[in-house]
Amino acid sequence: MKTTLNIRKVLLEALASAAESRGISRSAMAIILLKKEMSDFGGPEFPGTLIRYQERANCDDWHTFHIRYRPDEYEYFQDMRRLGKFSVSYFLQRAIKKYILQKKNNKNGDNYLFKNHVIIKDIVDNIICWKVYWGFPPDIELKLRNIHPT
């Protein structure tokens, strides 16, 4: 899936440099960073909160960054957007600042932190509940058996 993100040029330069040093594309580096940011994600914001975007800047400071996701990656990042109430561009900005500019080391060597995306619908007391799993839960069969029929 193809899409675009808005990124400050100085952050794009940092992203490009990190990607080049690892011998990967800028898109691949951005996806790695977004997944790392996802692993640090603290949880949903309050319902009814608007999506927050990056702070304003001069038009000359921005670059439209084209990126290609796998379908499951696209869904992960849209979940982050919905639950975290930040744009995906904002999450990428945070990740670049945290993992490249601050040179923070993450000891997890797996670049594919979230290999599966499972969404389960459950109805509890006539209330529809959606359970979103970023990764494949080891007891998925048990979780699926406990779901009430719709």
C-alpha positions as CSV (number, residue, x, y, z in Angstrom):
1,M,0.0,0.0,0.0
2,K,1.4,3.4,-1.0
3,T,0.8,6.6,1.0
4,T,2.6,9.8,1.9
5,L,3.7,11.3,5.2
6,N,4.8,14.9,5.8
7,I,8.2,15.2,7.4
8,R,10.5,18.1,8.2
9,K,13.5,18.1,5.8
10,V,16.0,18.0,8.7
11,L,14.3,14.8,10.0
12,L,14.2,13.3,6.5
13,E,18.0,13.8,6.3
14,A,18.5,12.0,9.6
15,L,16.2,9.2,8.4
16,A,18.0,8.9,5.1
17,S,21.4,8.9,6.8
18,A,20.3,6.1,9.2
19,A,18.9,4.1,6.3
20,E,22.0,4.5,4.2
21,S,24.2,3.4,7.1
22,R,22.1,0.2,7.4
23,G,21.9,-0.4,3.6
24,I,18.1,-0.2,3.5
25,S,15.6,2.2,1.9
26,R,14.2,5.2,3.7
27,S,10.8,3.5,3.7
28,A,12.1,0.4,5.4
29,M,13.9,2.6,8.0
30,A,10.7,4.6,8.6
31,I,8.7,1.4,9.1
32,I,11.3,0.0,11.6
33,L,11.1,3.3,13.5
34,L,7.3,3.3,13.5
35,K,7.3,-0.2,14.8
36,K,9.7,0.7,17.6
37,E,7.5,3.7,18.5
38,M,4.5,1.3,18.5
39,S,6.3,-0.9,21.0
40,D,6.7,2.1,23.3
41,F,3.1,3.2,22.8
42,G,1.5,3.8,26.1
43,G,-2.2,3.3,25.2
44,P,-5.3,5.0,24.0
45,E,-6.0,8.6,24.6
46,F,-9.4,9.8,25.8
47,P,-12.4,9.2,23.5
48,G,-13.5,12.3,21.7
49,T,-10.0,13.8,21.4
50,L,-9.0,15.1,18.0
51,I,-6.0,13.7,16.1
52,R,-3.0,15.9,16.9
53,Y,-0.5,16.8,14.2
54,Q,3.1,18.1,14.0
55,E,3.6,21.7,15.0
56,R,3.3,24.2,12.2
57,A,6.4,25.3,10.3
58,N,7.4,27.2,7.1
59,C,6.3,25.4,3.9
60,D,10.0,25.2,2.8
61,D,10.8,23.1,5.9
62,W,8.5,20.2,4.9
63,H,8.9,17.3,2.5
64,T,6.2,14.9,1.3
65,F,7.7,11.5,2.0
66,H,6.3,8.6,-0.1
67,I,6.2,5.3,1.7
68,R,5.0,1.8,0.9
69,Y,3.5,-0.5,3.6
70,R,2.4,-4.1,3.7
71,P,-1.4,-4.2,4.4
72,D,-0.8,-5.4,8.0
73,E,1.7,-2.6,8.6
74,Y,-0.8,0.0,7.3
75,E,-3.4,-1.3,9.7
76,Y,-0.9,-1.2,12.6
77,F,-0.1,2.4,12.0
78,Q,-3.8,3.4,11.5
79,D,-4.5,1.7,14.8
80,M,-1.8,3.8,16.4
81,R,-3.3,6.9,14.9
82,R,-6.8,6.1,16.1
83,L,-5.8,5.0,19.6
84,G,-2.9,7.4,20.2
85,K,-4.7,10.4,18.6
86,F,-1.5,11.5,16.7
87,S,-1.0,11.5,12.9
88,V,1.3,8.8,11.6
89,S,3.6,11.6,10.5
90,Y,3.8,12.8,14.1
91,F,4.6,9.3,15.3
92,L,7.4,9.1,12.7
93,Q,8.7,12.5,13.9
94,R,8.8,11.2,17.5
95,A,10.5,8.0,16.5
96,I,13.2,9.8,14.4
97,K,13.9,12.2,17.3
98,K,14.0,9.3,19.9
99,Y,15.9,6.6,18.0
100,I,18.1,8.5,15.6
101,L,18.7,12.0,16.9
102,Q,19.0,11.1,20.5
103,K,20.9,7.9,19.5
104,K,18.8,5.9,22.0
105,N,19.6,2.2,21.8
106,N,16.8,-0.2,21.7
107,K,17.9,-3.7,22.8
108,N,15.3,-5.5,20.7
109,G,17.1,-6.6,17.6
110,D,13.9,-7.7,15.8
111,N,13.0,-5.2,13.0
112,Y,9.6,-7.0,12.6
113,L,8.2,-6.4,16.1
114,F,4.6,-7.0,15.0
115,K,4.2,-9.9,12.7
116,N,0.4,-10.3,12.7
117,H,-2.6,-8.2,13.3
118,V,-5.7,-9.8,14.8
119,I,-9.0,-8.0,15.4
120,I,-11.7,-9.9,17.3
121,K,-15.3,-8.8,17.7
122,D,-17.0,-9.6,21.0
123,I,-20.4,-8.7,22.3
124,V,-20.7,-8.3,26.0
125,D,-24.1,-7.4,27.5
126,N,-25.3,-6.1,24.0
127,I,-22.2,-3.9,23.8
128,I,-19.9,-4.5,20.8
129,C,-16.3,-4.7,21.8
130,W,-13.3,-4.8,19.4
131,K,-10.1,-6.4,20.6
132,V,-7.1,-5.4,18.6
133,Y,-3.9,-7.5,18.9
134,W,-0.6,-6.2,17.5
135,G,1.0,-9.5,17.2
136,F,-0.3,-13.1,17.3
137,P,-1.4,-14.0,20.8
138,P,-0.2,-17.5,21.8
139,D,-3.6,-18.5,23.2
140,I,-5.7,-17.2,20.2
141,E,-7.7,-20.4,20.0
142,L,-8.9,-19.9,23.6
143,K,-9.7,-16.3,22.9
144,L,-11.7,-17.2,19.8
145,R,-13.7,-19.9,21.7
146,N,-14.7,-17.4,24.4
147,I,-16.2,-15.0,21.9
148,H,-20.0,-14.8,21.9
149,P,-21.8,-15.5,18.6
150,T,-22.9,-12.4,16.8
